[in-house]
Amino acid sequence: MARILAVDDSASMRQMVSFTLKGAGHDVIEASDGKEALDKAKGTQVDLVLSDVNMPVMDGLTLVKELRTLPNYKFTPILMLTTESTGDKKMEGKQAGATGWLVKPFNPDQLLATIKKVLG
Amino acid sequence: MSIDLSQFHQVFFEESYEGLDVMESALLNLQPDTVDSETINEIFRAAHSIKGGSGTFGFNDVAEFTHVIETLLDEIRGGTRNITSEIVDLFLQSVDCIRKLIQQHDAGEPCEIPEATELKKIFEGILSGNVPASERATASEPAASEPEGSSSTHGWKIYFKPELDILRTGNDPLRMFRELESLGPLRITADVSKIPLIGSIDPEACYMAWELELDAGVSRSAVDEVFEWVVDESDLRIEPLGSAAVLEPEHEEKVSDTANNEQGMDKEKEAIPSPSVSVTPSPNQEVATKPKKEASKVEVSSIRVGIDKVDDLINMVGELVITQSMLGELGLDFTMESLPRLLEGIEQLSQNTRELQESVMRIRMLPISFTFSRFPRLVHDLSRTMNKKIELKLTGEQTELDKTVMEKIGDPLVHLVRNSLDHGIEMPEDRIKAGKPETGTITLNAFHQSGNIVIQIIDDGAGLNKAKILEKAVEKGLVSENDDLSDDQIHDLIFKPGFSTADQVSDISGRGVGMDVVRRNINELNGSVEVESTEGQGSIFTIRLPLTLAILDGQLIRVGEHVYILPLISIVESIQSFQGMLHRVVGGCDLLRLRDEYVPIIKLSSIFNIKSTAQDMDDGLLVVVEGDNMKVALLIDDLEAQQQVVIKSLEENYKRVDGVSGATILGNGTVSLILDIPGLIKLAGVQRYEYKVVNNDDDCAA
């Protein structure tokens, strides 16, 4: 199954996401901010990145931009987990190189349905 | 697949409380009318996380409330709105509100907080002054609200030409087609006409376009959802099958995508309802209706420990294992020759044990900032109610102390700070009259001093009014008019039960039940509280507490057949031959002349009424100890080992004994009493400041 990097500064969200994904048989790597995620991503290859937008140290948009500069993350699906549902915020994400988004709040089923979209 | 979200609630509550604390302290740092973007961001992030989490875990009231606040914060962040002290106050109130809401959820109680509704209305009022279009959006997806009247259609014709860069965002048209195919049979026609010559091709770009026909009576939104992430950048047209779109049938078989045929086009698939790929939250999701009472009421007290502390601990255990295996090996064929190695091993073991114990103790240690952090808000609110101008300074916030001690010191500290606010700091006009700055300062200071933690509450207010205290004390019958009291003794009266000098009992600080309770609570922690004060200049309350309540570095001492333990930190020095340094005082206790000081001597044998082996005073040993801010010399028979002892409460197992703070069990199994220096001083009846400052030898050593 897929290897997924889950990035969120909120421990409860991270746990929920991670628990859900693991329950669906995925391999999950957790990170609590963009910087940590970038460091972890560099050391491995993941099939999907799920990232929060508002985070301390390094925010989600910067993370996406940084990831896209790495050769092995050029085409990796990156989904933003965001409470922002407005068009311009989404555009910002797209311009940074994000694949798509999942609007918070979401429940485990919605999460699984969404990642199915990108993982097939 | 349904997952019980309640298992994440506790973590959510904890991080929300932390987030609220962050919001609170950041709000207090905000200067009205300026935008400190870093601070605003911090507040915004905290609010944002709480909103996201509460929505996810089904606490919709919290989510809705936080949403309004977040919107306002976003405006401030964006610079379209100024921050005023009124708004800061509103934010602070809402922090309280959210905290209450979360506490109620935490306790599993139904949430009915009227002020939340009111506050929300106020915020909405502020916001409706200028609501940019983007603010209207709640967590719902407006794009999905297109009319769906055409759901009666039997299929969709889709033209999709993605932007060149689509692959660089990690999107993949093939994936979208597979998803469409899951809705029903799909015919795909690829338009490859735009692919450039091989020489000028960019391998990472997508030059293709597609025409798709979906034979499924699904709703338009189900199709929209497939293209949700790329719709803005792509040329996308979706029309019902059989409408004008059937204009170009000749394209159909031109370049047929063989991939879709492999899947087989079961007609049965049509019957499959659209899978729930909806990313829009519907209010009646199971999350929202989850019974909240599931949260178990068992109160688990937990502690957050830095990973470095845990790592240390693991290291120690590793060392211990090595030592153990070394000793084990030694034991296999032990001869007297290997005795030195055995002793070495035991030495190593004791070192390991000590280090291990220290690391375990460190786990219980938390920075005092946990307690200090509640004060900025308290001072902010109280100074507003009292119309006083007060600045709070916190220093030494990283000073660590035991969690249990920390929990118990919170209330006494609050009381002391309230007291300084209420009785200490004067009204601004009085301060100006007294030639002081208009804004008063209260400083909370913490530091370690010889194995204790010292917490000070310093104010630059009016100081204690001695005359008033004396008058009151006489009136209450605490002292008689003729008593000759030193300044410190007068100040100390405020800690007597039933004492209050507040002209009017205010609701800020106590009703005269306060200070004695404060002192009693602190004493219960084996600590002490003292006050120094200069009239007109301010007061300093000093609390001394042991770092931990569990273990003590002890010096074993012997008096006759009994072994007692002195807290090592209280020992200043030991003196063996003190002939010629002794001064006998008629009608008082003997004094030891220690350099420039005279130190009263307490004979432990006479206090505890036991037999000393030393016949004469000169045969004994004097240990100079410090307690309650004064030095005394204890006459004992001998010093024995130094060791750490585990403190067992004497009160719990027996009863309270003056001069004894607890007991412990020694290596040989006997019980040994731990001496309490301030208690001993009291027991011996040594007058407190009698010997303190000595300039003229003859006067004192009469």
Interface residues (C-beta under 8 A of the other chain):
Chain A: D9 S10 A11 S12 M13 Q15 M16 F19 T20 G23 A24 D52 N54 M55 P56 R68 K74 F75 T76 P77 I78 T83 S85 T86 G87 D88 K90 M91 K94 G97 A98 T99 G100 W101 L102 V103 K104 P105 F106 N107 P108 D109 Q110 L112 A113 T114 K116 K117 V118 G120
Chain B: M1 S2 I3 L5 Q7 F8 H9 V11 F12 E15 F44 R45 H48 S49 K51 G52 G53 S54 G55 T56 F57 A63 S134 A137 T138 A139 S140 E141 P142 L167 R168 T169 G170 N171 D172 R175 R178 E179 E204 V226 E228 W229 D232 E233 P275 S276 V277 S278 V279 T280 P281 Q285 E286 V287
